[in-house]
Amino acid sequence: MKCLGLWIFFLAAISLTYAANKPNCKSCLTVAEVGKDILSSGVTDEQIEKIGHLACTFVPEFVKGLCPSMIDKVYKNVYNEVVVNGMTPKDICHEVKLC
């Protein structure tokens, strides 16, 4: 499922906007662009997983318990959707309903 495959970007975007208590399309686009650049730069699966787990330390408490297992399950799907299938940051943020 595409939305599940974008979980890592959603977690990063929600962690940026949670403090302001308002979802923000611009923040999501920024996070998605950085994420796409990271995934496109030739990083290894292990590095992607480490980045995902690091992102889990910044998410709100209500998703912290789910975050590590979601990262383990979906990081390869994220790569496929974003890099292989060419999903844009705008597509990503639209999919997670922040734009």
NUBAMAR-784273 format. One record per residue (C-alpha): residue number from 1; residue in three letters; x, y, z. Coordinates in steps of 0.25 Angstrom, whole numbers. Example, Ala and Ser with C-alpha at 12.3 -4.5 7.8 and 13.67 -1.06 7.14 Angstrom:
    i   aa     px     py     pz
    1  ALA     49    -18     31
    2  SER     55     -4     29
END
This chain:
    i   aa     px     py     pz
    1  MET      0      0      0
    2  LYS      6     13     -4
    3  CYS      2     21      8
    4  LEU      9     10     17
    5  GLY     21     11      8
    6  LEU     22     26     11
    7  TRP     22     24     26
    8  ILE     36     29     28
    9  PHE     33     42     21
   10  PHE     20     44     29
   11  LEU     27     42     42
   12  ALA     37     52     39
   13  ALA     27     62     34
   14  ILE     18     60     46
   15  SER     30     62     55
   16  LEU     33     75     49
   17  THR     18     80     49
   18  TYR     14     74     63
   19  ALA     20     85     71
   20  ALA     12     96     64
   21  ASN      0     88     65
   22  LYS     -4     90     50
   23  PRO      0     81     38
   24  ASN      8     89     29
   25  CYS     10     86     14
   26  LYS     23     94     13
   27  SER     29     86     24
   28  CYS     25     73     18
   29  LEU     30     77      4
   30  THR     44     80     10
   31  VAL     45     67     18
   32  ALA     40     59      6
   33  GLU     51     66     -3
   34  VAL     62     63      7
   35  GLY     57     49      8
   36  LYS     57     47     -7
   37  ASP     71     53     -8
   38  ILE     76     43      3
   39  LEU     69     31     -4
   40  SER     74     35    -18
   41  SER     89     37    -13
   42  GLY     93     23    -13
   43  VAL     91     20      2
   44  THR     91      6      7
   45  ASP     79     -1     12
   46  GLU     86     -1     26
   47  GLN     88     14     25
   48  ILE     73     16     21
   49  GLU     69      8     33
   50  LYS     78     15     43
   51  ILE     73     29     38
   52  GLY     58     23     40
   53  HIS     61     19     54
   54  LEU     68     33     57
   55  ALA     55     40     52
   56  CYS     47     31     62
   57  THR     54     39     73
   58  PHE     48     52     69
   59  VAL     33     47     67
   60  PRO     22     50     76
   61  GLU     20     40     88
   62  PHE      7     35     82
   63  VAL     14     29     70
   64  LYS     28     25     77
   65  GLY     24     11     80
   66  LEU     20      8     66
   67  CYS     31     15     59
   68  PRO     43      5     60
   69  SER     35     -7     55
   70  MET     29      2     44
   71  ILE     42      6     39
   72  ASP     47     -8     39
   73  LYS     35    -13     30
   74  VAL     34     -1     20
   75  TYR     48      5     17
   76  LYS     50     -3      5
   77  ASN     36      0      0
   78  VAL     39     15      2
   79  TYR     51     13     -7
   80  ASN     43      6    -18
   81  GLU     32     17    -18
   82  VAL     41     29    -18
   83  VAL     53     25    -26
   84  VAL     49     14    -35
   85  ASN     35     19    -38
   86  GLY     39     34    -38
   87  MET     29     39    -27
   88  THR     31     54    -25
   89  PRO     31     61    -12
   90  LYS     17     67    -16
   91  ASP     12     53    -18
   92  ILE     17     48     -5
   93  CYS     11     60      3
   94  HIS     -2     58     -4
   95  GLU     -2     44     -1
   96  VAL     -1     46     14
   97  LYS    -11     57     13
   98  LEU     -2     69     18
   99  CYS     -3     76      4
END
